[in-house]
Amino acid sequence: MLDTIRVKYPISPDKEELQYWMCKTITTTRGTRVSYIYNPIITEDKVMLKYTYIPFDYTGKPILTLEFSLPKLLYGNNHQMIGSIDGTIKLANMYLSMVPNAPILDLAEGILIRVDMCYNHQVGEAVDDYIRSLQYLDYPHRKTRYLKNEGVEFKAKHIFTKFYNKQKESGRVEAFGILRQESTLLEPKDIQKIFKARKPTLLNVSRDIVMDYLNDDLKKLSLLDNSIGTHDTTLNTLSTSLGPYAGPYYYALLKEKMGKSRKEIARETNTHPRSLDRRIRKIVEAHVPLTITETKEPLTPLHVNL
């Protein structure tokens, strides 16, 4: 449900604690900025906590931030899904209370300024087949990046959604078959909007909110409850939905879309961009994602169910 979070507090470590923190000074045209960084490694699984302290933020007040992976702190790995928020807070607070040279913090009071929402799709040996297919998809107002050995990323300035092979990323055999879907929010205003709170904390997070958000990501990619078809099944679906004559045309358009940008297709076919968008939309309305798998059988539909 959640992986990495960053929370902030309007507090200052004491002088004795700051002796163990690294001081950084940055000089800009606006003046000198001082910050303190402390990255202790705790637990047997060597979990790193990232503390950052700024004595004066833009309002002149102190701010302390803490960033870490919730499941890695609790379970020693980040492929397991965390359970209840209340239980997570209690257990995490216990570990945080044992961190030397740092203030004792209550996660329930930290204001969320970064949150990674995630889900493990169990797809067996087909993980990389999904990733190869997902590289052809578009997410509105985001750039698609295919990272061959890492996954597919749909990125905007302060928010991005990615799909990747969790076993390859974590190096753990227990993560075999996990296609990880993960959405990272780095803009506080986006976090406020999603969790419907002016100062959102972990207490504002719920399974339903996370599930709805991740399913909406799938919907925007035309993946929600839609299988990724083979060449044969895609042609059959389009022909059944749009007619025996239109089906092959839209199948050919889909294949063009996988190899070229919309601008290239519009220019080469002398088609107005809005007209092309309408035609592509017909493919989506037929419940066909804008990609095709090279596997022998269609890839099963994706759905987040927390």
N, C-alpha and C positions, 0 to 999 in steps of 0.2 A: 504493500500500500504506500509506504513512504520509505525513501532511502536517505539521501543527504538533506540536512536542514541547516539553515543559518538563523540564529536568533540574536536579538540585541537587547541590552539592558542599559538604563541610564545611571550606571554606577562606575566607581573607580576601584581598581585593586589598591591595596595599601602599599606603602613604600617598601616594606620588607619583601612583599611578593614581587614587586617590580624589579628587584635586584636580579631576579632570575629570568627576566624577560629581555628580549633583544630590542634595543631602541633604534628606530629608523628616523632619519631627518631628511625631508625632501624640500628643496627650495624651488619655488615657482614664481611667476610674475606677481602672484597674489600674496606672496610671503613665504614663511617657513612653516611646514607642517610636521609635527612630531607624532609618531605612533609607536606602540610597543607590541611586539609579537611574541607569542609563547605557544610552542607546538609540542606538548608533552606526549609521549607514547605510553599508553597504559594497557593493562590486562596482558594475559599470556599470548593473545593473538596480535599484539603490537598495534593496537588501534591508535591512530593519531587524532588528537583534538587540536583545533586551530583557534586560538584565542587572539583577538586583536583589540587593542585599547587605544582610543584616541582621546586625549585629555580635553580637547575642545572641538566639537563638531561645528557645522555651519551656523548653529544657533548659540554657540559658545558654551555648550554643555558637554559633559563627558559621555562617552559611549563605549560600551564593551560588547563585542560580538563573539559568538562561539559557533563554529561550524564543524560538523562531523556526520558520519553515517550512523543512523539509528540502529539498523539491524547488525552492523558490524560491531557496534559497542555492546549490544545485547547478546548476540549469538556468535560473534567471532567471524562472521562472514556476511556478505551483503547480497546473497541470493535468496535467503529465507525471507518470507514476508512477515512483518511485525503483526502482532495481534491487537488487542485493545489499546486505545490511546492512554487510558488511565494506567493500565499495567505497564505500558512502555515508559511513561513519565516516572513512575515510582522506581522502576528498576534502573533507568538511566540516571536518576537523581542519586541513587545509591553509589553508582560508579563515580559520578562527578564529585561526590562529597569526599572521595578518597584521593583526588588529584592534588598533589603538593604544589604549593606556591601559587594558588589560584583562589579567587573568591568562591564561596559555596553558592551555587546557583540553583534556582528552582525552574526547571524547564517549563512548567505551567505558566510562569510569569514572563518568559522571553517572547518578544515580539518577532514573529516570523518575517524575515526579509529574503529568504530563499527557501524553496521547498521543491524536492524531487518526488513526484508521484509516479508510482510504477506498478507493473503487473507482470507476472510470469505466465506467458502462454506456453502450455506444455504441448509441443508439436513433434517430439521425438527426433528422428533423424532429418526432418525436413527444415530445420532451423535455417540453414544457409540457403535453401531453396526459396524460403520466404524473403530473405534479405536480398537475394538477386532479383526477385520480382518487384520488391518495394522501391528499388532505385528508380523506377520509371514513373512513379506517382508524383503528383503535385499537391501541395498543401497551400491553400489560399494565402497570399501575402507572405510566403516564406520561400527560402531558397532550399533546394534539395541537394544534399551532398551524399555521394556514395563513397563510403570508406571501406575499401575492398576487404581488409582484414578485421574491420571493426563493426561495420553495420551501415545503416542509412540514417541520415539526420535531416530534419526539416526545421530550418533555423530562421528566426527573426532576430531583432536586436537584443531583446531581453527575455526571450522565451524560445524554447526549442523542444521538439519531440524527436525521439530516436528509437530505433529498433536495432537490437544487436544480439549476438550469440553470447549468452551469459557464461557458458562453460569456457569459451575462449577468453573472455574478459577476466573472469575470476581465477581461471586455472584449476578449478575444482571439478572432479568427476561427478560430484553430487548435483552439479548444475546442468548435467547432460539433458538435452532436449528442451531447454528453456529459451524461448524467444522473448527477450525482455523488451517490454514497451515502457518508455520512461519520458515523462514531461517535466522539464525544469523551468521554474519561474524565478526570475531574478529581479523583477520590478515590484516593489512593495505595493504599488497601486493595483497591479493585477492580482496579487495575493489578497488584498483587501476585498476586491470585487468578488473573487471566487468564494471566499469563506465568509463574506457578508459581515465584516467586522472592521471598524476603524483601526483597531490595534489587534490584528489576528494573532492568536497563539495556538499551540497544539490542541488546546481544549476546543477550538472552533473546527478542528478537522474531524470529518466523519467518513465512514466507509461509503455512504451514499454520494457525498460530494465528490470524492476521489473517483468512484466508479463512473459517475455521470460525466466527469471531465474527460476521463480516458476514453470512454465510449464515444464522446463527441469528437475526439481526435480521430478515432477510427471512422466515424461517419464522414468527416471532412475529407478523408482519404478514400471514401467509397468502399471501405473494407468491412464496415460493421455488418456482421451476419452474411456477408457475401463471399463466396468462395472465389479463389483466383483460378480461373479455368485454364485448361490446355488449349492449344490451337483448335482442336476439334470441338471441344465443349463450348468454347467461346463463340465460335461460328454458329453452332447449333442454338445457343441461347439467344444470340442477336437475331437469327433468322426466325425463331419462334416468336420473339417479342416484337420485332419490327417488320417482319414479313420476309418471304423467301427472296425477294429482289433487293430490298434495302439491307438485309442482314449482311450479305457479302461486302457491300459498300462500306458499312460501318466497321466491319471486321478489318478491312484494308486500311481504313482511317485509323483504327486503333493501332495497327502495326506501324503505321507512319508516325503516330504520336509517340511510340516507344523509342523511335530512332531520331526524331527531330523535334525542335522546339515549335511551339504554336506559330511563332513569327515566320519560321522557315516554311512551314506547311502553308500558311496563308499566302506568302509571297510566291511560292512555287505553283500553287493551284489558283492564284489570282482570286482568292476568296477573302471577303471582308472579315476582319478578326471577330466581330460580333456574330457573324454568320457561322464561322468556324466554331466558336464557343457553343452556339446552340446545337450544332451537330454533335459535338463531343458530349454535351449534356445529355443527349438522347442515349448515348452508350451507358452513361451512369444511371439514367432513369430505368434502364433495362436490368439494373442490378449487376452490372458488369464493371469491376474495377478496371482502371485504365492501365492494365498490365496483363501479361500472359506468362504462365509458367512453362518451363521446358520439361517438366516432369511428366511421367506417363499418366498420372491421375491428377485431378484438380487439388489444390491446396485447400484444406478445410477452412471454413469461415472463422474469423476472430471475433471474440466478444469478451469484455471484461466483466467478471462476475465475482465480486468480493464477498 
